[in-house]
């Protein structure tokens, strides 16, 4: 207890230094813990299912035009059932799932809800290993029935039982609740709050569900034993070929296989790169925070050496001194953790936005070991190094300038901090430049003021006329899909019927292309039936060097060639695109609004509610939808920006502490030099020379690391910047300038001080 008493006295005496330590550790712990919690969140995806090692997803590999594609978790609807029938001894159950994307709504008492929905069959809960709270899953055999999650039921009905209640799907189709299931955690690749019966698709003819079409489903298999996975995969091809012959020589074929669901998310290249970079950032920040703590502690040797010597003269052993510094580190870390908790509570919404997950999902009992490990490692690094240095001070040296021998330690710690600052700044610049590229590059059409909605009107012509008459609308059009939806795929064959590639196909009204502002590079726009427009990529893959206008595509005549534009996002390569002109379409309605856009969008939706009070029609901004495609990049940018600010502050605190120690240690030397005629510039050079020599190689290592990590991160984009070496040279110059200016500002006062003051105190 005496050691703890002396520790508190020491902390109170060094309030200024300890405040710097607390701020440094608080910032480092806050960002470091959040980064590693997000990494753990990503790596724990799909681990919540019962006996998850027996649960598998079905992968599909497409062979198109003789080329083997990547594995995707999409299947034809009959595939899971066929696989289960073919392996009765190895497979316990199977299920097929259709995710409902977009704005699918449920209404109860005229209150609009937008939960995450899927459609599945009666074996879904058994196969996935999800607990049923109430109801019989066999009810999902019937169309227009649904199961809801516990939290969704509580949100809508409170403590009242939801069983038997009716909700209106998209405000028109009654759906009856037949059961309630346990909530699905956020770190689930198949997150949902509502499960609608799969037979609803068949009853209302929403999609094709045969062996010939409709590869928009997902399939899951529960094995009887996890060890049977290889056996099933080795014999799965003949089972599928009974229904779907494998003929890649015809230009198109599919191979299916099973993969444990636990590894699907973590094995995705985008996730692996994100985990790598976030882990690096977390390590850098925590390491820099720990090293800054050590640097500040070592810099206080000049002030504390005599006190340590007195303790030793009074019988304190090296072990006693060492434990005192461990207590000191532990108390400071505890105070920092309390401040971290306060910051998390006060900035909860901002943190959840940056992390793309709730605080409750980031810190679960299963992942609580992550922040604990971070704290323990920080305590070991920050406590042992200074504790060992202080406890090893010989009693015979307590009245000498013992700290001179520790200059190498301090310069090494500064080197690591400067390396970290440069590395994070380099990554930040790469992210900023790439984000600017994908958000400002011309996309080949004009989304400004465009709003769209998916809806089937009773009379599409009347609906278009009603939209045209609205005062806030300047133009209208209609298509099968929105311009950023990716469209459906259709095989393109040669004269022998061999599939060459798959094009993205969209049907649209004749005015759709000029409405969207898509540039036609060759030919003209659609103006009648049996006509098609294709893009430049379509022409390239067809290898038409003599022009495309006048050529045939299926039963359509190509009348023009459009400039390339992304149909998904810049994450993906440019697809071939074909537009088919139609006189009438009733699916995705587009309007171009007059300014001010946001105000007129609200007015438009209010007008639609008044004109169609029994239908759910909500237009949304195309520009905002495009921005949402890059929401993850924007959040990553903000997270890296926060990391840079934190690491810069920590490093500046370390640099200032180092300079203060050097000034204190060499104040008499500086005074004597000034008395002997040294100018201010000489003093500045004396104190900043070591810092610049330490910073230069550190900045070189930091920029090199940022360059190579930046290349890895950019690999997820089809449209990406080309990294230039001179960018990183500029980054290095900026960091060196910041370091030099910080040193000059701190040294300027002592360099201009009257030397008599320092000599008087001798």
Secondary structure, 3 states (H helix, E strand, C coil): CHHHHHHHHHHHHCHHHHHHHHHHHHHHHHHHHHHHHHHHHHHCCCCCCCCHHHEEEEEEEEEECCEEEEEECCECCCHHHHHHHHCCCCEEEEEEEEEECCCCCEEECCEEECCCEEEECCCHHHHHCCCEEEECHHHHHCCCEEEEEHHHHHHHHCCCCCCCCEEEECCCEEEEEEEEECCCCCCCCCCCCEEEECHHHHHHCCCCCCCCCCCCEEEEEEECCHHHHHHHHHHHHHHHHCCCCCCHHHCEEEEEEEEEHHHHHHHCHHHHHHHHHHHHHHHHHHHHHHHHHHHHHHHCHHHHHHHHHHHHHCCCCHHHHHHHHHHHHHHHHHHHHHHHHHHHHHCHHHHHHHHCCCHHHHCCCCCHHHHHHHHHHHHHHHHHHHHHHHHCCCHHHCCCCHHHHHHHHHHHHHHHHHHHHHHHHHHHHHHHHHHHHHHHCCCCCCCCCEEEEECCCCCHHHHHHHHHHCCCEEEEEEECCCCCCCCEEEEEECCCCCEEEEEEEEEECCCHHHHHCCCEEEECCCCCCCEEEEEHHHHHHHCCCCCCCCCEECCEEEEEEECCCCCCCCCCCCCCEEEEECCCCCCEEEEEECCCHHHHHHHHHHHHHHHCCCCCCCCEEHHHHHHHHCHHHHHHHHHHHHHHHHHHHHHHHHHHHHHHHHHHHHHHHHHHHHHCCCCHHHHHHHHHHHHHHHHHHHHHHHHHHHHHHHHHHHCCCCCCCCCCHHHHHHHHHHHHHHHHHHHHHHHHHHHHCCHHHHHHCC
